[in-house]
Amino acid sequence: MPTEDIVSFLRQHAGSINGTLCVFGDWFGRPMDNWHQVTTHEAQKDYLKFVFTEGETLEVWCPKGLKKEGNRFSIEHAARVRWEWFYYGRPKLPENRFFREHVTKDGVIKTESNEPLGASFKPTRSESAVSIT
């Protein structure tokens, strides 16, 4: 999808992108446990950035297959997806900012994170790169 088409798509749908986040089959929290609402977005060639109400950011490199069907927004494929958030219940300070990053290379998804509780990841290419439901 050319950048112009992505920008047009986001103009139409960004205000209705909200729900629980799942990246390559890895839920952020338990399914339907968290709620995120897009407040702003940015689109450049091969790059998307979404900012959410609590200061979370979702960055997507080489997005392909953007869809909005009912309450579900998805990006079918991406080379890299990075989610950042402030640890909930703590002040929004840099030391309380955490990330989870999935990178696809040679058909394999590698995940890196600085989460304090050591989350377990089981990403799969059979799931959408990004799904917000």
N, CA, C and O atoms as a Tinker XYZ file with bonds, in Angstrom:
   532  protein
     1  N      0.855000   -1.167000    0.000000    73     2
     2  CA     0.000000    0.000000    0.000000    64     1     3
     3  C      0.903000    1.233000    0.000000    63     2     4     5
     4  O      1.700000    1.407000    0.922000    81     3
     5  N      0.794000    2.078000   -1.003000    73     3     6
     6  CA     1.614000    3.301000   -1.042000    64     5     7
     7  C      1.322000    4.207000    0.159000    63     6     8     9
     8  O      0.242000    4.153000    0.746000    81     7
     9  N      2.298000    5.030000    0.506000    73     7    10
    10  CA     2.168000    5.914000    1.673000    64     9    11
    11  C      0.915000    6.772000    1.594000    63    10    12    13
    12  O      0.248000    6.987000    2.606000    81    11
    13  N      0.584000    7.271000    0.393000    73    11    14
    14  CA    -0.603000    8.120000    0.243000    64    13    15
    15  C     -1.865000    7.352000    0.617000    63    14    16    17
    16  O     -2.769000    7.904000    1.246000    81    15
    17  N     -1.926000    6.079000    0.231000    73    15    18
    18  CA    -3.091000    5.258000    0.568000    64    17    19
    19  C     -3.165000    4.993000    2.066000    63    18    20    21
    20  O     -4.252000    4.971000    2.642000    81    19
    21  N     -2.012000    4.791000    2.696000    73    19    22
    22  CA    -1.981000    4.578000    4.146000    64    21    23
    23  C     -2.464000    5.832000    4.861000    63    22    24    25
    24  O     -3.255000    5.747000    5.801000    81    23
    25  N     -1.993000    6.999000    4.419000    73    23    26
    26  CA    -2.414000    8.265000    5.029000    64    25    27
    27  C     -3.922000    8.435000    4.883000    63    26    28    29
    28  O     -4.597000    8.824000    5.836000    81    27
    29  N     -4.452000    8.150000    3.704000    73    27    30
    30  CA    -5.896000    8.252000    3.473000    64    29    31
    31  C     -6.656000    7.273000    4.366000    63    30    32    33
    32  O     -7.670000    7.637000    4.960000    81    31
    33  N     -6.175000    6.040000    4.463000    73    31    34
    34  CA    -6.788000    5.024000    5.316000    64    33    35
    35  C     -6.825000    5.504000    6.763000    63    34    36    37
    36  O     -7.855000    5.395000    7.429000    81    35
    37  N     -5.708000    6.034000    7.249000    73    35    38
    38  CA    -5.634000    6.481000    8.642000    64    37    39
    39  C     -6.527000    7.690000    8.895000    63    38    40    41
    40  O     -7.109000    7.807000    9.973000    81    39
    41  N     -6.645000    8.589000    7.924000    73    39    42
    42  CA    -7.561000    9.724000    8.084000    64    41    43
    43  C     -8.987000    9.235000    8.308000    63    42    44    45
    44  O     -9.733000    9.814000    9.098000    81    43
    45  N     -9.357000    8.179000    7.614000    73    43    46
    46  CA   -10.703000    7.626000    7.725000    64    45    47
    47  C    -10.921000    6.855000    9.026000    63    46    48    49
    48  O    -12.000000    6.928000    9.615000    81    47
    49  N     -9.912000    6.121000    9.475000    73    47    50
    50  CA   -10.134000    5.144000   10.532000    64    49    51
    51  C     -9.416000    5.378000   11.860000    63    50    52    53
    52  O     -9.790000    4.762000   12.858000    81    51
    53  N     -8.406000    6.239000   11.912000    73    51    54
    54  CA    -7.590000    6.351000   13.130000    64    53    55
    55  C     -8.422000    6.668000   14.373000    63    54    56    57
    56  O     -8.125000    6.162000   15.455000    81    55
    57  N     -9.445000    7.486000   14.236000    73    55    58
    58  CA   -10.273000    7.851000   15.387000    64    57    59
    59  C    -11.053000    6.684000   15.972000    63    58    60    61
    60  O    -11.520000    6.752000   17.109000    81    59
    61  N    -11.194000    5.618000   15.200000    73    59    62
    62  CA   -11.950000    4.461000   15.691000    64    61    63
    63  C    -11.053000    3.265000   15.990000    63    62    64    65
    64  O    -11.538000    2.148000   16.165000    81    63
    65  N     -9.741000    3.502000   16.049000    73    63    66
    66  CA    -8.827000    2.415000   16.403000    64    65    67
    67  C     -8.664000    2.409000   17.914000    63    66    68    69
    68  O     -8.017000    3.282000   18.491000    81    67
    69  N     -9.267000    1.403000   18.542000    73    67    70
    70  CA    -9.162000    1.261000   19.991000    64    69    71
    71  C     -9.443000   -0.176000   20.375000    63    70    72    73
    72  O    -10.149000   -0.900000   19.673000    81    71
    73  N     -8.872000   -0.577000   21.512000    73    71    74
    74  CA    -9.095000   -1.929000   22.005000    64    73    75
    75  C     -7.846000   -2.521000   22.618000    63    74    76    77
    76  O     -6.977000   -1.804000   23.112000    81    75
    77  N     -7.768000   -3.837000   22.579000    73    75    78
    78  CA    -6.673000   -4.596000   23.159000    64    77    79
    79  C     -5.641000   -4.902000   22.078000    63    78    80    81
    80  O     -6.001000   -5.207000   20.941000    81    79
    81  N     -4.365000   -4.821000   22.430000    73    79    82
    82  CA    -3.276000   -4.989000   21.470000    64    81    83
    83  C     -2.724000   -6.408000   21.456000    63    82    84    85
    84  O     -2.505000   -7.022000   22.500000    81    83
    85  N     -2.505000   -6.912000   20.245000    73    83    86
    86  CA    -1.867000   -8.201000   20.038000    64    85    87
    87  C     -0.864000   -8.041000   18.903000    63    86    88    89
    88  O     -1.211000   -7.522000   17.841000    81    87
    89  N      0.378000   -8.480000   19.112000    73    87    90
    90  CA     1.434000   -8.369000   18.105000    64    89    91
    91  C      1.959000   -9.770000   17.800000    63    90    92    93
    92  O      2.484000  -10.454000   18.678000    81    91
    93  N      1.809000  -10.182000   16.553000    73    91    94
    94  CA     2.217000  -11.525000   16.114000    64    93    95
    95  C      1.709000  -12.615000   17.063000    63    94    96    97
    96  O      2.413000  -13.585000   17.344000    81    95
    97  N      0.488000  -12.442000   17.546000    73    95    98
    98  CA    -0.101000  -13.446000   18.436000    64    97    99
    99  C      0.252000  -13.268000   19.904000    63    98   100   101
   100  O     -0.278000  -13.987000   20.751000    81    99
   101  N      1.131000  -12.333000   20.226000    73    99   102
   102  CA     1.486000  -12.040000   21.617000    64   101   103
   103  C      0.591000  -10.914000   22.123000    63   102   104   105
   104  O      0.682000   -9.783000   21.647000    81   103
   105  N     -0.272000  -11.223000   23.087000    73   103   106
   106  CA    -1.145000  -10.213000   23.667000    64   105   107
   107  C     -0.363000   -9.345000   24.628000    63   106   108   109
   108  O      0.535000   -9.820000   25.323000    81   107
   109  N     -0.709000   -8.069000   24.663000    73   107   110
   110  CA    -0.174000   -7.182000   25.686000    64   109   111
   111  C     -1.124000   -7.319000   26.872000    63   110   112   113
   112  O     -2.233000   -6.785000   26.854000    81   111
   113  N     -0.689000   -8.025000   27.884000    73   111   114
   114  CA    -1.571000   -8.400000   28.975000    64   113   115
   115  C     -2.396000   -9.594000   28.533000    63   114   116   117
   116  O     -2.047000  -10.269000   27.565000    81   115
   117  N     -3.472000   -9.855000   29.227000    73   115   118
   118  CA    -4.366000  -10.940000   28.822000    64   117   119
   119  C     -5.318000  -10.421000   27.750000    63   118   120   121
   120  O     -5.585000   -9.221000   27.685000    81   119
   121  N     -5.825000  -11.310000   26.918000    73   119   122
   122  CA    -6.790000  -10.865000   25.898000    64   121   123
   123  C     -7.937000  -10.068000   26.530000    63   122   124   125
   124  O     -8.554000  -10.495000   27.506000    81   123
   125  N     -8.194000   -8.919000   25.950000    73   123   126
   126  CA    -9.271000   -8.018000   26.360000    64   125   127
   127  C     -9.067000   -7.424000   27.758000    63   126   128   129
   128  O    -10.023000   -6.941000   28.365000    81   127
   129  N     -7.848000   -7.455000   28.269000    73   127   130
   130  CA    -7.543000   -6.963000   29.611000    64   129   131
   131  C     -7.193000   -5.474000   29.618000    63   130   132   133
   132  O     -7.413000   -4.793000   30.620000    81   131
   133  N     -6.653000   -4.964000   28.513000    73   131   134
   134  CA    -6.237000   -3.569000   28.420000    64   133   135
   135  C     -7.038000   -2.879000   27.325000    63   134   136   137
   136  O     -7.548000   -3.530000   26.413000    81   135
   137  N     -7.145000   -1.556000   27.418000    73   135   138
   138  CA    -7.881000   -0.790000   26.415000    64   137   139
   139  C     -7.008000    0.393000   25.988000    63   138   140   141
   140  O     -6.557000    1.182000   26.818000    81   139
   141  N     -6.784000    0.496000   24.694000    73   139   142
   142  CA    -5.930000    1.553000   24.150000    64   141   143
   143  C     -6.693000    2.309000   23.071000    63   142   144   145
   144  O     -7.372000    1.700000   22.244000    81   143
   145  N     -6.583000    3.644000   23.078000    73   143   146
   146  CA    -7.279000    4.498000   22.109000    64   145   147
   147  C     -6.242000    5.365000   21.401000    63   146   148   149
   148  O     -5.474000    6.078000   22.046000    81   147
   149  N     -6.224000    5.300000   20.067000    73   147   150
   150  CA    -5.308000    6.126000   19.281000    64   149   151
   151  C     -5.703000    7.589000   19.424000    63   150   152   153
   152  O     -6.873000    7.944000   19.279000    81   151
   153  N     -4.711000    8.440000   19.711000    73   151   154
   154  CA    -4.962000    9.880000   19.770000    64   153   155
   155  C     -4.342000   10.586000   18.568000    63   154   156   157
   156  O     -4.938000   11.511000   18.018000    81   155
   157  N     -3.155000   10.158000   18.159000    73   155   158
   158  CA    -2.503000   10.736000   16.976000    64   157   159
   159  C     -1.767000    9.628000   16.226000    63   158   160   161
   160  O     -1.524000    8.543000   16.755000    81   159
   161  N     -1.425000    9.936000   14.991000    73   159   162
   162  CA    -0.678000    8.976000   14.186000    64   161   163
   163  C      0.219000    9.724000   13.208000    63   162   164   165
   164  O      0.017000   10.903000   12.915000    81   163
   165  N      1.210000    8.999000   12.718000    73   163   166
   166  CA     2.170000    9.547000   11.755000    64   165   167
   167  C      2.446000    8.453000   10.732000    63   166   168   169
   168  O      2.618000    7.285000   11.081000    81   167
   169  N      2.484000    8.847000    9.474000    73   167   170
   170  CA     2.794000    7.879000    8.415000    64   169   171
   171  C      3.870000    8.459000    7.512000    63   170   172   173
   172  O      3.751000    9.579000    7.015000    81   171
   173  N      4.913000    7.683000    7.311000    73   171   174
   174  CA     5.987000    8.012000    6.377000    64   173   175
   175  C      6.211000    6.784000    5.516000    63   174   176   177
   176  O      5.582000    5.749000    5.732000    81   175
   177  N      7.084000    6.888000    4.561000    73   175   178
   178  CA     7.379000    5.737000    3.717000    64   177   179
   179  C      7.871000    4.581000    4.584000    63   178   180   181
   180  O      8.873000    4.710000    5.287000    81   179
   181  N      7.178000    3.471000    4.535000    73   179   182
   182  CA     7.532000    2.251000    5.254000    64   181   183
   183  C      7.585000    2.397000    6.777000    63   182   184   185
   184  O      8.315000    1.665000    7.447000    81   183
   185  N      6.808000    3.346000    7.326000    73   183   186
   186  CA     6.823000    3.539000    8.779000    64   185   187
   187  C      5.498000    4.134000    9.244000    63   186   188   189
   188  O      4.986000    5.079000    8.642000    81   187
   189  N      4.953000    3.576000   10.314000    73   187   190
   190  CA     3.766000    4.124000   10.968000    64   189   191
   191  C      4.045000    4.282000   12.456000    63   190   192   193
   192  O      4.755000    3.481000   13.064000    81   191
   193  N      3.474000    5.322000   13.021000    73   191   194
   194  CA     3.569000    5.512000   14.463000    64   193   195
   195  C      2.199000    5.933000   14.967000    63   194   196   197
   196  O      1.578000    6.848000   14.426000    81   195
   197  N      1.735000    5.249000   16.016000    73   195   198
   198  CA     0.485000    5.577000   16.674000    64   197   199
   199  C      0.803000    5.984000   18.104000    63   198   200   201
   200  O      1.649000    5.371000   18.754000    81   199
   201  N      0.131000    7.013000   18.591000    73   199   202
   202  CA     0.248000    7.430000   19.988000    64   201   203
   203  C     -1.129000    7.220000   20.615000    63   202   204   205
   204  O     -2.153000    7.543000   20.013000    81   203
   205  N     -1.139000    6.674000   21.832000    73   203   206
   206  CA    -2.369000    6.329000   22.516000    64   205   207
   207  C     -2.589000    7.222000   23.729000    63   206   208   209
   208  O     -1.688000    7.958000   24.132000    81   207
   209  N     -3.782000    7.161000   24.312000    73   207   210
   210  CA    -4.206000    8.084000   25.367000    64   209   211
   211  C     -3.298000    8.115000   26.593000    63   210   212   213
   212  O     -3.178000    9.167000   27.220000    81   211
   213  N     -2.669000    7.032000   26.953000    73   211   214
   214  CA    -1.809000    6.997000   28.143000    64   213   215
   215  C     -0.333000    7.220000   27.798000    63   214   216   217
   216  O      0.545000    6.938000   28.613000    81   215
   217  N     -0.060000    7.730000   26.584000    73   215   218
   218  CA     1.320000    7.993000   26.182000    64   217   219
   219  C      2.022000    6.792000   25.585000    63   218   220   221
   220  O      3.217000    6.857000   25.296000    81   219
   221  N      1.292000    5.681000   25.393000    73   219   222
   222  CA     1.885000    4.507000   24.754000    64   221   223
   223  C      2.158000    4.833000   23.279000    63   222   224   225
   224  O      1.477000    5.670000   22.686000    81   223
   225  N      3.146000    4.173000   22.703000    73   223   226
   226  CA     3.402000    4.331000   21.270000    64   225   227
   227  C      3.537000    2.952000   20.630000    63   226   228   229
   228  O      4.059000    2.011000   21.228000    81   227
   229  N      3.054000    2.869000   19.409000    73   227   230
   230  CA     3.179000    1.672000   18.594000    64   229   231
   231  C      3.826000    2.099000   17.289000    63   230   232   233
   232  O      3.266000    2.905000   16.545000    81   231
   233  N      5.014000    1.554000   17.010000    73   231   234
   234  CA     5.723000    1.859000   15.781000    64   233   235
   235  C      5.762000    0.602000   14.917000    63   234   236   237
   236  O      5.996000   -0.500000   15.413000    81   235
   237  N      5.529000    0.785000   13.616000    73   235   238
   238  CA     5.480000   -0.340000   12.690000    64   237   239
   239  C      6.300000    0.008000   11.458000    63   238   240   241
   240  O      6.078000    1.038000   10.823000    81   239
   241  N      7.251000   -0.860000   11.127000    73   239   242
   242  CA     8.097000   -0.671000    9.952000    64   241   243
   243  C      7.649000   -1.629000    8.844000    63   242   244   245
   244  O      7.338000   -2.791000    9.103000    81   243
   245  N      7.621000   -1.134000    7.630000    73   243   246
   246  CA     7.214000   -1.900000    6.440000    64   245   247
   247  C      5.837000   -2.545000    6.619000    63   246   248   249
   248  O      5.686000   -3.750000    6.417000    81   247
   249  N      4.824000   -1.739000    7.002000    73   247   250
   250  CA     3.486000   -2.305000    7.194000    64   249   251
   251  C      2.844000   -2.686000    5.868000    63   250   252   253
   252  O      2.975000   -1.975000    4.871000    81   251
   253  N      2.154000   -3.808000    5.872000    73   251   254
   254  CA     1.415000   -4.252000    4.682000    64   253   255
   255  C      0.093000   -4.850000    5.132000    63   254   256   257
   256  O      0.019000   -5.545000    6.145000    81   255
   257  N     -0.954000   -4.566000    4.357000    73   255   258
   258  CA    -2.250000   -5.165000    4.628000    64   257   259
   259  C     -3.000000   -4.528000    5.774000    63   258   260   261
   260  O     -3.459000   -5.235000    6.671000    81   259
   261  N     -3.143000   -3.205000    5.775000    73   259   262
   262  CA    -3.935000   -2.538000    6.799000    64   261   263
   263  C     -5.408000   -2.833000    6.552000    63   262   264   265
   264  O     -5.883000   -2.755000    5.419000    81   263
   265  N     -6.132000   -3.173000    7.622000    73   263   266
   266  CA    -7.561000   -3.480000    7.511000    64   265   267
   267  C     -8.304000   -2.930000    8.714000    63   266   268   269
   268  O     -7.776000   -2.895000    9.826000    81   267
   269  N     -9.512000   -2.511000    8.481000    73   267   270
   270  CA   -10.423000   -2.117000    9.568000    64   269   271
   271  C    -11.743000   -2.805000    9.269000    63   270   272   273
   272  O    -12.467000   -2.423000    8.349000    81   271
   273  N    -12.043000   -3.826000   10.062000    73   271   274
   274  CA   -13.263000   -4.602000    9.886000    64   273   275
   275  C    -14.022000   -4.609000   11.205000    63   274   276   277
   276  O    -13.583000   -5.217000   12.181000    81   275
   277  N    -15.153000   -3.935000   11.225000    73   275   278
   278  CA   -15.918000   -3.823000   12.463000    64   277   279
   279  C    -15.088000   -3.149000   13.534000    63   278   280   281
   280  O    -14.586000   -2.045000   13.326000    81   279
   281  N    -14.935000   -3.803000   14.686000    73   279   282
   282  CA   -14.139000   -3.255000   15.790000    64   281   283
   283  C    -12.668000   -3.623000   15.706000    63   282   284   285
   284  O    -11.888000   -3.231000   16.575000    81   283
   285  N    -12.272000   -4.362000   14.690000    73   283   286
   286  CA   -10.894000   -4.856000   14.604000    64   285   287
   287  C    -10.075000   -4.066000   13.579000    63   286   288   289
   288  O    -10.480000   -3.901000   12.428000    81   287
   289  N     -8.910000   -3.584000   14.030000    73   287   290
   290  CA    -7.923000   -2.973000   13.146000    64   289   291
   291  C     -6.746000   -3.925000   13.089000    63   290   292   293
   292  O     -6.318000   -4.444000   14.120000    81   291
   293  N     -6.214000   -4.163000   11.893000    73   291   294
   294  CA    -5.049000   -5.045000   11.802000    64   293   295
   295  C     -4.082000   -4.577000   10.731000    63   294   296   297
   296  O     -4.442000   -3.896000    9.771000    81   295
   297  N     -2.842000   -4.975000   10.942000    73   295   298
   298  CA    -1.776000   -4.837000    9.950000    64   297   299
   299  C     -1.272000   -6.252000    9.764000    63   298   300   301
   300  O     -0.695000   -6.836000   10.681000    81   299
   301  N     -1.482000   -6.798000    8.601000    73   299   302
   302  CA    -1.200000   -8.218000    8.385000    64   301   303
   303  C      0.278000   -8.566000    8.455000    63   302   304   305
   304  O      0.642000   -9.602000    9.011000    81   303
   305  N      1.135000   -7.716000    7.898000    73   303   306
   306  CA     2.573000   -8.021000    7.858000    64   305   307
   307  C      3.380000   -6.780000    8.227000    63   306   308   309
   308  O      2.972000   -5.651000    7.956000    81   307
   309  N      4.536000   -7.014000    8.851000    73   307   310
   310  CA     5.464000   -5.931000    9.185000    64   309   311
   311  C      6.846000   -6.533000    9.414000    63   310   312   313
   312  O      6.980000   -7.688000    9.819000    81   311
   313  N      7.863000   -5.729000    9.148000    73   311   314
   314  CA     9.235000   -6.183000    9.385000    64   313   315
   315  C      9.613000   -6.022000   10.854000    63   314   316   317
   316  O     10.433000   -6.771000   11.386000    81   315
   317  N      8.998000   -5.028000   11.500000    73   315   318
   318  CA     9.347000   -4.726000   12.897000    64   317   319
   319  C      8.169000   -4.017000   13.545000    63   318   320   321
   320  O      7.534000   -3.166000   12.923000    81   319
   321  N      7.876000   -4.364000   14.786000    73   319   322
   322  CA     6.812000   -3.715000   15.560000    64   321   323
   323  C      7.356000   -3.442000   16.958000    63   322   324   325
   324  O      7.870000   -4.340000   17.625000    81   323
   325  N      7.235000   -2.195000   17.384000    73   323   326
   326  CA     7.721000   -1.815000   18.717000    64   325   327
   327  C      6.581000   -1.151000   19.490000    63   326   328   329
   328  O      5.968000   -0.199000   19.007000    81   327
   329  N      6.306000   -1.653000   20.676000    73   327   330
   330  CA     5.292000   -1.128000   21.574000    64   329   331
   331  C      6.004000   -0.572000   22.799000    63   330   332   333
   332  O      6.832000   -1.259000   23.397000    81   331
   333  N      5.692000    0.663000   23.180000    73   331   334
   334  CA     6.260000    1.278000   24.384000    64   333   335
   335  C      5.137000    1.804000   25.258000    63   334   336   337
   336  O      4.137000    2.323000   24.762000    81   335
   337  N      5.312000    1.666000   26.559000    73   335   338
   338  CA     4.316000    2.136000   27.506000    64   337   339
   339  C      4.995000    2.479000   28.819000    63   338   340   341
   340  O      6.121000    2.064000   29.095000    81   339
   341  N      4.265000    3.258000   29.625000    73   339   342
   342  CA     4.708000    3.543000   30.983000    64   341   343
   343  C      4.132000    2.467000   31.888000    63   342   344   345
   344  O      2.971000    2.081000   31.749000    81   343
   345  N      4.942000    1.989000   32.806000    73   343   346
   346  CA     4.483000    0.981000   33.756000    64   345   347
   347  C      3.244000    1.529000   34.451000    63   346   348   349
   348  O      3.277000    2.609000   35.040000    81   347
   349  N      2.167000    0.786000   34.378000    73   347   350
   350  CA     0.890000    1.272000   34.905000    64   349   351
   351  C      0.931000    1.410000   36.420000    63   350   352   353
   352  O      1.389000    0.518000   37.133000    81   351
   353  N      0.441000    2.549000   36.891000    73   351   354
   354  CA     0.406000    2.826000   38.320000    64   353   355
   355  C      1.622000    3.581000   38.817000    63   354   356   357
   356  O      1.667000    3.999000   39.974000    81   355
   357  N      2.611000    3.759000   37.949000    73   355   358
   358  CA     3.812000    4.514000   38.335000    64   357   359
   359  C      3.821000    5.849000   37.591000    63   358   360   361
   360  O      3.128000    5.995000   36.584000    81   359
   361  N      4.598000    6.827000   38.074000    73   359   362
   362  CA     4.679000    8.109000   37.377000    64   361   363
   363  C      5.220000    7.931000   35.950000    63   362   364   365
   364  O      6.009000    7.027000   35.679000    81   363
   365  N      4.785000    8.799000   35.064000    73   363   366
   366  CA     5.228000    8.731000   33.665000    64   365   367
   367  C      6.598000    9.396000   33.528000    63   366   368   369
   368  O      6.734000   10.524000   33.054000    81   367
   369  N      7.603000    8.640000   33.967000    73   367   370
   370  CA     8.993000    9.081000   33.935000    64   369   371
   371  C      9.781000    8.129000   33.047000    63   370   372   373
   372  O      9.375000    6.979000   32.879000    81   371
   373  N     10.909000    8.580000   32.467000    73   371   374
   374  CA    11.680000    7.714000   31.574000    64   373   375
   375  C     12.044000    6.354000   32.177000    63   374   376   377
   376  O     12.048000    5.351000   31.463000    81   375
   377  N     12.346000    6.303000   33.459000    73   375   378
   378  CA    12.735000    5.022000   34.064000    64   377   379
   379  C     11.554000    4.052000   34.192000    63   378   380   381
   380  O     11.747000    2.866000   34.458000    81   379
   381  N     10.338000    4.558000   34.003000    73   379   382
   382  CA     9.147000    3.704000   34.051000    64   381   383
   383  C      8.599000    3.393000   32.656000    63   382   384   385
   384  O      7.477000    2.905000   32.525000    81   383
   385  N      9.385000    3.673000   31.623000    73   383   386
   386  CA     8.977000    3.424000   30.234000    64   385   387
   387  C      9.566000    2.078000   29.801000    63   386   388   389
   388  O     10.767000    1.840000   29.928000    81   387
   389  N      8.707000    1.214000   29.294000    73   387   390
   390  CA     9.134000   -0.123000   28.884000    64   389   391
   391  C      8.795000   -0.365000   27.426000    63   390   392   393
   392  O      7.976000    0.343000   26.840000    81   391
   393  N      9.430000   -1.369000   26.847000    73   391   394
   394  CA     9.175000   -1.674000   25.445000    64   393   395
   395  C      9.101000   -3.171000   25.227000    63   394   396   397
   396  O      9.592000   -3.975000   26.020000    81   395
   397  N      8.471000   -3.506000   24.127000    73   395   398
   398  CA     8.400000   -4.869000   23.618000    64   397   399
   399  C      8.558000   -4.732000   22.105000    63   398   400   401
   400  O      7.775000   -4.032000   21.461000    81   399
   401  N      9.552000   -5.387000   21.540000    73   399   402
   402  CA     9.834000   -5.240000   20.116000    64   401   403
   403  C      9.928000   -6.595000   19.437000    63   402   404   405
   404  O     10.644000   -7.485000   19.895000    81   403
   405  N      9.196000   -6.742000   18.337000    73   403   406
   406  CA     9.217000   -7.958000   17.519000    64   405   407
   407  C      9.852000   -7.596000   16.172000    63   406   408   409
   408  O      9.444000   -6.633000   15.523000    81   407
   409  N     10.837000   -8.364000   15.770000    73   407   410
   410  CA    11.524000   -8.139000   14.492000    64   409   411
   411  C     11.490000   -9.438000   13.688000    63   410   412   413
   412  O     11.829000  -10.505000   14.200000    81   411
   413  N     11.076000   -9.336000   12.428000    73   411   414
   414  CA    11.069000  -10.516000   11.566000    64   413   415
   415  C     12.307000  -10.482000   10.676000    63   414   416   417
   416  O     12.649000   -9.457000   10.086000    81   415
   417  N     12.958000  -11.621000   10.601000    73   415   418
   418  CA    14.143000  -11.736000    9.754000    64   417   419
   419  C     14.274000  -13.195000    9.334000    63   418   420   421
   420  O     14.264000  -14.103000   10.165000    81   419
   421  N     14.395000  -13.395000    8.032000    73   419   422
   422  CA    14.549000  -14.746000    7.480000    64   421   423
   423  C     13.438000  -15.688000    7.960000    63   422   424   425
   424  O     13.685000  -16.860000    8.246000    81   423
   425  N     12.212000  -15.159000    8.044000    73   423   426
   426  CA    11.073000  -15.984000    8.427000    64   425   427
   427  C     10.941000  -16.262000    9.912000    63   426   428   429
   428  O     10.054000  -17.011000   10.322000    81   427
   429  N     11.811000  -15.672000   10.729000    73   427   430
   430  CA    11.789000  -15.897000   12.176000    64   429   431
   431  C     11.476000  -14.573000   12.869000    63   430   432   433
   432  O     11.959000  -13.517000   12.460000    81   431
   433  N     10.666000  -14.641000   13.918000    73   431   434
   434  CA    10.354000  -13.442000   14.706000    64   433   435
   435  C     11.161000  -13.494000   15.990000    63   434   436   437
   436  O     11.075000  -14.453000   16.757000    81   435
   437  N     11.945000  -12.452000   16.213000    73   435   438
   438  CA    12.719000  -12.345000   17.455000    64   437   439
   439  C     12.102000  -11.231000   18.290000    63   438   440   441
   440  O     11.737000  -10.177000   17.770000    81   439
   441  N     11.992000  -11.479000   19.586000    73   439   442
   442  CA    11.377000  -10.516000   20.489000    64   441   443
   443  C     12.376000  -10.081000   21.551000    63   442   444   445
   444  O     13.112000  -10.888000   22.119000    81   443
   445  N     12.374000   -8.779000   21.796000    73   443   446
   446  CA    13.225000   -8.200000   22.830000    64   445   447
   447  C     12.344000   -7.317000   23.701000    63   446   448   449
   448  O     11.401000   -6.699000   23.207000    81   447
   449  N     12.646000   -7.255000   24.993000    73   447   450
   450  CA    11.855000   -6.449000   25.909000    64   449   451
   451  C     12.680000   -6.084000   27.132000    63   450   452   453
   452  O     13.623000   -6.784000   27.499000    81   451
   453  N     12.308000   -4.980000   27.749000    73   451   454
   454  CA    12.912000   -4.611000   29.033000    64   453   455
   455  C     11.870000   -4.651000   30.145000    63   454   456   457
   456  O     12.009000   -3.966000   31.157000    81   455
   457  N     10.823000   -5.457000   29.954000    73   455   458
   458  CA     9.755000   -5.564000   30.947000    64   457   459
   459  C     10.313000   -6.090000   32.272000    63   458   460   461
   460  O     11.135000   -7.007000   32.281000    81   459
   461  N      9.867000   -5.511000   33.386000    73   459   462
   462  CA    10.423000   -5.904000   34.677000    64   461   463
   463  C      9.997000   -7.297000   35.152000    63   462   464   465
   464  O     10.677000   -7.898000   35.984000    81   463
   465  N      8.887000   -7.810000   34.637000    73   463   466
   466  CA     8.397000   -9.095000   35.125000    64   465   467
   467  C      8.767000  -10.258000   34.215000    63   466   468   469
   468  O      8.320000  -11.381000   34.447000    81   467
   469  N      9.576000  -10.015000   33.183000    73   467   470
   470  CA    10.039000  -11.095000   32.319000    64   469   471
   471  C      8.914000  -11.842000   31.623000    63   470   472   473
   472  O      8.719000  -13.034000   31.858000    81   471
   473  N      8.180000  -11.155000   30.776000    73   471   474
   474  CA     7.063000  -11.772000   30.060000    64   473   475
   475  C      7.551000  -12.899000   29.151000    63   474   476   477
   476  O      8.701000  -12.911000   28.712000    81   475
   477  N      6.668000  -13.824000   28.885000    73   475   478
   478  CA     6.952000  -14.940000   27.989000    64   477   479
   479  C      6.361000  -14.625000   26.615000    63   478   480   481
   480  O      5.212000  -14.195000   26.518000    81   479
   481  N      7.137000  -14.834000   25.561000    73   479   482
   482  CA     6.685000  -14.507000   24.215000    64   481   483
   483  C      6.627000  -15.756000   23.356000    63   482   484   485
   484  O      7.508000  -16.614000   23.414000    81   483
   485  N      5.570000  -15.841000   22.554000    73   483   486
   486  CA     5.410000  -16.943000   21.604000    64   485   487
   487  C      4.855000  -16.382000   20.299000    63   486   488   489
   488  O      3.746000  -16.733000   19.898000    81   487
   489  N      5.622000  -15.509000   19.630000    73   487   490
   490  CA     5.108000  -14.905000   18.407000    64   489   491
   491  C      4.992000  -15.929000   17.276000    63   490   492   493
   492  O      5.726000  -16.916000   17.225000    81   491
   493  N      4.052000  -15.663000   16.377000    73   491   494
   494  CA     3.870000  -16.537000   15.231000    64   493   495
   495  C      3.536000  -15.708000   13.998000    63   494   496   497
   496  O      2.794000  -14.728000   14.078000    81   495
   497  N      4.085000  -16.105000   12.872000    73   495   498
   498  CA     3.811000  -15.401000   11.617000    64   497   499
   499  C      2.424000  -15.717000   11.086000    63   498   500   501
   500  O      1.969000  -15.070000   10.143000    81   499
   501  N      1.744000  -16.690000   11.664000    73   499   502
   502  CA     0.396000  -17.013000   11.212000    64   501   503
   503  C     -0.637000  -16.018000   11.748000    63   502   504   505
   504  O     -1.786000  -16.029000   11.305000    81   503
   505  N     -0.248000  -15.164000   12.688000    73   503   506
   506  CA    -1.121000  -14.122000   13.217000    64   505   507
   507  C     -0.744000  -12.786000   12.589000    63   506   508   509
   508  O      0.357000  -12.629000   12.062000    81   507
   509  N     -1.649000  -11.840000   12.647000    73   507   510
   510  CA    -1.377000  -10.497000   12.138000    64   509   511
   511  C     -0.201000   -9.880000   12.884000    63   510   512   513
   512  O      0.010000  -10.154000   14.065000    81   511
   513  N      0.572000   -9.036000   12.175000    73   511   514
   514  CA     1.665000   -8.338000   12.825000    64   513   515
   515  C      1.107000   -7.480000   13.965000    63   514   516   517
   516  O      1.687000   -7.427000   15.050000    81   515
   517  N     -0.026000   -6.806000   13.711000    73   515   518
   518  CA    -0.685000   -5.981000   14.718000    64   517   519
   519  C     -2.179000   -6.231000   14.639000    63   518   520   521
   520  O     -2.756000   -6.280000   13.553000    81   519
   521  N     -2.788000   -6.387000   15.782000    73   519   522
   522  CA    -4.244000   -6.486000   15.852000    64   521   523
   523  C     -4.704000   -5.712000   17.065000    63   522   524   525
   524  O     -4.210000   -5.924000   18.173000    81   523
   525  N     -5.650000   -4.812000   16.855000    73   523   526
   526  CA    -6.256000   -4.068000   17.953000    64   525   527
   527  C     -7.743000   -4.341000   17.873000    63   526   528   529
   528  O     -8.417000   -3.945000   16.923000    81   527
   529  N     -8.240000   -5.024000   18.887000    73   527   530
   530  CA    -9.637000   -5.462000   18.875000    64   529   531
   531  C    -10.384000   -4.931000   20.068000    63   530   532
   532  O    -11.576000   -5.200000   20.220000    81   531
